[in-house]
Amino acid sequence: MIDDAILKNGLTITLDDPLLTGYGEPAKGKVRNSYVKDGIRYIVTSDRISAFDRILGTIPFKGQVLNHMAAFWFEQTKHIVPNHLLGTPDPAVMKVLDCEPMPVEMVVRAYITGSTSTSIWTHYKKGNRNFCGNPLPEGLKKHQKLEHPILTPSTKAEQGDHDVSVSKEELLAMGRISEEDFETMAKMSFDLFNFGTDLCAANGLILVDTKYEFGRTKDGKIIVIDEIHTPDSSRFWQQESYESNLQQGLDPKGLDKEFVRTWLKNEKNFTGDGDLPEIPDEIKIEAAKRYLDTAKQVTGQAFMPDTQEPNTRLSKNMAL
């Protein structure tokens, strides 16, 4: 377990606005900044945390954890689905193939759960029995396992807007993607999810749901990009306590950013609209611990973050 003093000091050196010189102007996302130089993309994962489609602040060492886990999964799954990873020149940087992002996120869900407006449980609780083209039976309880994993695509919103869950038919009607490309991405998504489910189960975790993003290479191939099975893109539950918690009507014990979402919703009545509430240091430190615990449990290896001032480290590691 990482010492609390390291995490407390980490609050003062979070990577909010990555600075790379010589790589041109960055494309800024909610969490990542990316730069393209000579046909290669450099993705810098910041410590920013987003929930309810809003950027809420920073969590110590979060970017390093996400980068570490994404690289781990890209390496583990490259024999199943090709990906964009070329290397990791810095603890928070991935060097990748530059691709044209596909305009849809592929979300795979194996359990009926969630607290956001786009979650499957929110829709089911309101009486909806079809979610993104997937019929759902009566009588399901929150956190219950579905008969089989389902695909619930989502449009990719601009920063500050909300993603919208849609069916395959709705996506095709929008003209966002061809049916052939959709089916390719759907198969890749289920293949990745099945592999991830098995690896997580071997380490005592349930892979509850996740999102995948895809891109098209310059020679026309579709590959997986961004990240795979990280705490930002996925929901994990502890396998050991799942059944007993379910029987007692308790929420499963999770290892993901649902902790922050739940705190915001329960303590600040915040679900994405209005002014951003301030997250206290103790919540940020607890979130950091959960990110680090997830990395250790998923990969089977303890992860020790680099404690240098991040932009100084970036300048050194990424010097041209």
Sequence and secondary structure as in RCSB ss.txt:
>XXXX:A:sequence
MIDDAILKNGLTITLDDPLLTGYGEPAKGKVRNSYVKDGIRYIVTSDRISAFDRILGTIPFKGQVLNHMAAFWFE
QTKHIVPNHLLGTPDPAVMKVLDCEPMPVEMVVRAYITGSTSTSIWTHYKKGNRNFCGNPLPEGLKKHQKLEHPI
LTPSTKAEQGDHDVSVSKEELLAMGRISEEDFETMAKMSFDLFNFGTDLCAANGLILVDTKYEFGRTKDGKIIVI
DEIHTPDSSRFWQQESYESNLQQGLDPKGLDKEFVRTWLKNEKNFTGDGDLPEIPDEIKIEAAKRYLDTAKQVTG
QAFMPDTQEPNTRLSKNMAL
>XXXX:A:secstr
   HHHHHHHTTS  SS   SSS S EE SSEEEEEETTEEEEEE SEEEETTEEEEE TTHHHHHHHHHHHHHH
HHTTTS B EEEEEETTEEEEE  EE SEEEEEEEEE   STTSHHHHHHTT  EETTEE  TT  TTEEEEEEE
E  EE   TTS  EE  HHHHHHHTSS HHHHHHHHHHHHHHHHHHHHHHHHTTEEEEEEEEEEEE TTS EEEE
S SS TTTEEEEEHHHHHHHHHTT    B STHHHHHHHHHHH  SSSSS     HHHHHHHHHHHHHHHHHHHS
S      S HHHHHHHHT  
